[in-house]
Every structure is written in structure tokens, then in C-alpha cells.
Amino acid sequence: MGGGTFIYNFRVYTLRDGSKRIIKLKEEESFKEELQRAGIQETQIFQMQLVEKPE
């Protein structure tokens, strides 16, 4: 596996305070690195969603 085309390009984080963060996915990036780039902590996340493009 690997080397394929990504169906989803963005991850939408809905935080417990009701705000949203949209992060473009990067290959080879860990979940921890993604959260650091988004400036959020795992405990702040209410919901995560993969989307092709942000609304």
C-alpha cells in the first residue's frame, strides 16, 4: 500500500468550545505533529472529520 491518491485532503476538528480548526493533511505527518500544527491538544477535540475540501 502507499503511494496512492488521497481521497480526503483536509481534517476538520470541532473543539469542545464549539470552534473549528481545518488542517490540510500532509503525507508522512503523525497525528501528534498534526495537532501541534493546528495548535490544539487532543483533550480539546470533540469531533474529527475527513473532508475533500473545507466548507
C-alpha positions in Angstrom: 0.0 0.0 0.0 1.0 3.6 -0.1 1.7 5.9 -3.0 -2.0 6.1 -3.7 -4.1 9.2 -4.2 -5.6 10.7 -1.1 -9.4 10.8 -1.2 -9.6 13.2 1.7 -7.4 16.3 1.8 -8.5 18.1 5.0 -9.3 17.2 8.6 -11.9 19.3 10.3 -11.6 19.4 14.1 -14.6 20.6 16.1 -13.4 21.6 19.5 -15.3 21.3 22.8 -15.8 25.1 22.8 -17.7 24.9 19.5 -14.9 26.4 17.4 -13.5 24.6 14.3 -9.9 24.1 13.0 -9.3 22.9 9.5 -6.0 21.4 8.7 -4.7 20.3 5.3 -3.3 16.7 5.6 0.3 16.1 4.9 1.7 12.7 4.0 4.2 11.3 6.5 2.9 13.6 9.3 1.9 11.9 12.6 -1.3 12.7 14.4 0.8 14.4 17.2 2.5 16.6 14.6 -0.8 17.5 13.0 -2.2 18.6 16.4 0.9 20.7 17.1 0.5 22.4 13.7 -3.2 23.0 14.4 -2.3 24.5 17.8 -4.7 22.2 19.7 -4.5 19.4 22.3 -6.2 16.1 22.0 -8.3 16.8 25.0 -9.8 19.8 23.3 -11.3 17.7 20.4 -15.0 17.0 20.4 -15.1 15.6 16.9 -12.9 14.9 13.8 -14.0 14.6 10.2 -12.2 14.0 7.0 -13.4 16.1 4.0 -12.3 16.6 0.4 -12.4 20.4 0.8 -13.4 22.7 3.7 -16.7 24.4 3.8 
